[in-house]
Amino acid sequence: MIIQPEKGARNVNDLFYKTERKRIDMLNREFFHNVELTKKENDVLVWLCGWDDWVFDAVVDALRKVRDK
């Protein structure tokens, strides 16, 4: 499961944090709800959740293709 860092631990605004939270929740529901992640894996997935919609959506689409294959 992806764990979002505390807001105060990073210099992010409220909108960024809220958007990141929604993306993390979606990834956890679809892919990572029963997966134990390393710190490195978690950090990369949190980083991905901070990218723009185009990048995030493209990666999620690719993950769905792999999952549904």
Protein Blocks (a to p, Z undefined) as FASTA:
>chain_A
ZZdddfklpccdfklmmmmmmmmmmmmmmmmmmcccdfklmmmmmmmmmmcfklmmmmmm
mmmmmmmZZ
